[in-house]
Amino acid sequence: MVEPVTSLTAATIATLVATKAFEKTGEKVSESVWNLVGKLLSAIRKKNVTIATAIEAAAQSPQLSEQQIKGLTAKVEVLAATDPEIQQAAQAIQTAVQAQPGAIVNLTQLADKIGVVNQGTIINQTNTITL
């Protein structure tokens, strides 16, 4: 049983899938997951067009840097924390991805590789996002 994947939030998993960073582990996502990604991007676009555009551009980039992934993940985490529609869309992606065979192992490998792991609850944190 692989436990570390539980430390990845729904928003993190959704961002990794949306930017195709998930595919770096060799995992391909189903058509139903891509449909959910479309819903997530639509919800993000309503809240912040710049972040949605950045995610779409990152998905088209053959060389996605760890820093880009971390930056986008942090931005989606903030949006998901304040917007129930984004949070729900991210949760749906997490559920769909984790239902795929091998997904937990690959998500854990990816999280280890890029260092995107939520270590616990953060209290009184101020996030400043500049675009």
N, C-alpha and C positions, 0 to 999 in steps of 0.2 A: 504494500500500500504506500502511495506517494503522498505525503502530507503537504509539502511546500506550496502546491498550487492553491490551497485555500487562502494563502496570504495575498494572492493577486485579487484585486478588486474587479468588479464587473466592468468598470470604466477602463481599467488597464487592459483587460483582455479584449474589450471591444476596440480600443485604440490599436492594439497589436494586430488584430485581424483587419481592421479598416486600412491600416497602412501597409498591409501585406507582410509585416515583419514576422508574423506567425509562420509564413511560408519558408522562412529561413531555416526552420527546423525540419523541413521536408514534408510538413503537413499541408495538405490541400483542404480547403473548406468547401462544403457543399453549396449548392445553389440556394438552398433555403437560408443558409447563413449569410450569403451575399445579399439576399433580399432584406434581411434584418439590418445589415450594414447600411443599405440605402435608407432605411427608416431612421437609423441613428444619425446619419449625415444630414438628413432633412431636419431632424430635431435640432441638431447643432447649428445648422444654417439659420434657423429661426432666431437663435440666441446670439450667434456670433459667426458671421459670414467668413471672416478672416480665418478662423480656426478650421471651419469646414473646408475651405479652399486649400489650406495648408495640408490637411489630411489627404485630400484628393491628389495634390501634387506629390506628396510623399509616396502614395501608392503607385504612382507612375515612375518613381525614381528607382533605377536599378541598384544604386548604391545608397542605401538609407543608413545614415550614421546612428550610432547609439545615442548620441546627444540629441539628434532630431527626434528619435523615438521617445526619449525621456521627456523632452520639452512638450511634445504633443500630448503625451500621456498625462503630464501634470495639468495641462490646460483642460483636457477632457474631464479629469478628476474634479477640478474646481466647478466646471459646468454641471457635472452630474450631481455634485453635492447641493447645488442650488436649484436644479430644474428636474422635477419629477418625470417629465417626458423623456429627457435624456437618460436619466437613471433607469427608467423602465426599459428603454431600448437597449442600453448596455447590458442590463440583466438578461434580456432575451438572447443576446449574442453569447453571453457567458454560458447560459444553459444549453444552447444549441451546440456550441463548440465542445463543451465538456461531455456531451452525449456521443461525440464521435470517437471511434476506437483510436487509442493512442494519444488522444489530445492531452490528457493530464501529464503524461511523461514529456511530451513536446513543449507544453506550456512551461513546465518546470525547467526544462533545458533552456528555453528562451529567456525566462526570468533570470536564471543564473547568469546567462551570457551578457545580458544588457544591464543587469543590476536593478531591475524594476521590481522591487518587492516591498510591499507595505509591511512595515515592521510593527505596526500597532496603531492605536488611536493617538492622534496628535491634538493636543488641547491648546487653545489660544495661539494658533498659528496664523500669521498674516501672509497671504500670497499676493504678490504683485506681479501682474502679467503685463508686459509691454509688447506690443505688436508692431 
